[in-house]
Amino acid sequence: MKLSFTSWIRRGLTAAPVRTEPQKRPDKNDNGRNEMRLKALATALFGLFVTSAQAQTKIELDFPTWQAEEPGPAEFWTEAVKAFEAAHPGVTIKKYQVPFREYVDKLTVRFSGGTPPDIVHLPLRNFPSFAAQGWLRPIDDLLAKTDIKQTYSPMSAELDWDGKTQGVMLMGYGMLLFYNEALLKEAGAAVPKTPDELLAAIKATTKPDKGIFGWGAVTAEHPNIFVDWSSWVTGMGASLFNKDGYNFTAPEVLKAMEGFRTAVKQAPKGTSSEAMRQLFLDGKIAMFREGSFFASQLKTAPAEIRPSLKAAMMPFPVVPGGTSNSIHIPAKLDPQRTQLVWDFIQMISQPEWQAKYTQDLKVPAPRKGSFTPEMAAADPLLAISAKASEVAVNIFPATPAVRLNYNQIAKIVGESGIRLVNSDRSTESVLKDLQDQLNRRVPLK
């Protein structure tokens, strides 16, 4: 026989020991009052049980990222988190900013200590070092229930490791030349279309006495020094690596790096990638190279400068580009959280969210159909970003040994990058010392 909650309470109360002392004869209204008390008690207990159950189901997913405050990505992630939380009552996502220059190191420490975040956001070039440690969950079983494999860019194959897919790609991009049209006109220079024209325009627009620099680059120790070097070298049709390992001393690399050094000598000193971008937005830098995703930040420039900030194709024989970032599930996450993180990843992989990603970041999202001719007609920056993405050559090495050791290699290159900017040593000697050091500290064979 099934009992109501009130009947269960009544049965529990009537099962109490019977008192032996004489009882007062019950008033005829006692039964009604007792019934009311029973119902009130049942209601209170039921509310207590519900509150307790709700408290037990509240979950907070930890989501560190270097994009939480970056215009463009910040809008996308904020809206995605809101939508996910609305669809998952009792679940919240704790999204917060970690500076990029510290990000991979801090994440490595967390994984090494057994306390990884729930939602793992990675620069894709660092993915292999995390995958090789067994820190990321293979997701082929989850992907099999979706159309992600069928509808995403072929560049997604970079997330395969040891025969298993261990994440979902968020962005691939081409590099663009961002320029300040007013500074170029003031110097009598046109938008450059060749490497020689670029170096001439950099020289013409550099006016240190006025705090104006012709070129922007990372000139403080920073992981993105490797990106600066590799973008210029790849753009000139060369590579920092070959089938035998490091290729820093090859004649074609030396030639490309001489051009880069000429440019970077006319960049502000001691700047990180974040500081460099801000100087450009403030009208202090005439030109610099950046992933097309930076187009989403131009709207944050001061109103009087914003109309002069534009973008063009890189003036190199080859358009450099790369896979940018990806999203993952940690390997040792409990099943409930694993499902929730996957729900979040699957949500942002849907066509409407991929289209939003394209519009917010001004870079075509990896899902086919996320960029349309209508979008291009409405947004010239997005159109040129799409054009660069279509022809870009990846600046990040495909060799497994290089990919696995990328973080360490980038740090050593960063140290040499400072010497290239601040010393008078020849480019050849700096690169020879660098290659010797890499062969010694990070051998690839």
Secondary structure as GFF3:
##gff-version 3
##sequence-region A 1 445
A	DSSP	alpha_helix	5	14	.	.	.	ID=ss1
A	DSSP	alpha_helix	30	57	.	.	.	ID=ss2
A	DSSP	beta_strand	59	65	.	.	.	ID=ss3
A	DSSP	alpha_helix	73	87	.	.	.	ID=ss4
A	DSSP	beta_strand	91	97	.	.	.	ID=ss5
A	DSSP	alpha_helix	100	112	.	.	.	ID=ss6
A	DSSP	beta_strand	120	123	.	.	.	ID=ss7
A	DSSP	three_ten_helix	124	126	.	.	.	ID=ss8
A	DSSP	alpha_helix	127	131	.	.	.	ID=ss9
A	DSSP	alpha_helix	140	143	.	.	.	ID=ss10
A	DSSP	alpha_helix	148	151	.	.	.	ID=ss11
A	DSSP	three_ten_helix	154	159	.	.	.	ID=ss12
A	DSSP	beta_strand	160	161	.	.	.	ID=ss13
A	DSSP	beta_strand	164	165	.	.	.	ID=ss14
A	DSSP	beta_strand	168	180	.	.	.	ID=ss15
A	DSSP	alpha_helix	181	186	.	.	.	ID=ss16
A	DSSP	alpha_helix	195	205	.	.	.	ID=ss17
A	DSSP	three_ten_helix	208	210	.	.	.	ID=ss18
A	DSSP	beta_strand	213	216	.	.	.	ID=ss19
A	DSSP	alpha_helix	224	235	.	.	.	ID=ss20
A	DSSP	beta_strand	241	242	.	.	.	ID=ss21
A	DSSP	beta_strand	245	246	.	.	.	ID=ss22
A	DSSP	alpha_helix	251	264	.	.	.	ID=ss23
A	DSSP	alpha_helix	273	281	.	.	.	ID=ss24
A	DSSP	beta_strand	285	291	.	.	.	ID=ss25
A	DSSP	three_ten_helix	292	300	.	.	.	ID=ss26
A	DSSP	three_ten_helix	306	308	.	.	.	ID=ss27
A	DSSP	beta_strand	309	313	.	.	.	ID=ss28
A	DSSP	beta_strand	320	328	.	.	.	ID=ss29
A	DSSP	alpha_helix	335	348	.	.	.	ID=ss30
A	DSSP	alpha_helix	351	361	.	.	.	ID=ss31
A	DSSP	alpha_helix	373	378	.	.	.	ID=ss32
A	DSSP	alpha_helix	380	391	.	.	.	ID=ss33
A	DSSP	beta_strand	393	394	.	.	.	ID=ss34
A	DSSP	alpha_helix	400	404	.	.	.	ID=ss35
A	DSSP	alpha_helix	406	422	.	.	.	ID=ss36
A	DSSP	alpha_helix	427	441	.	.	.	ID=ss37
###
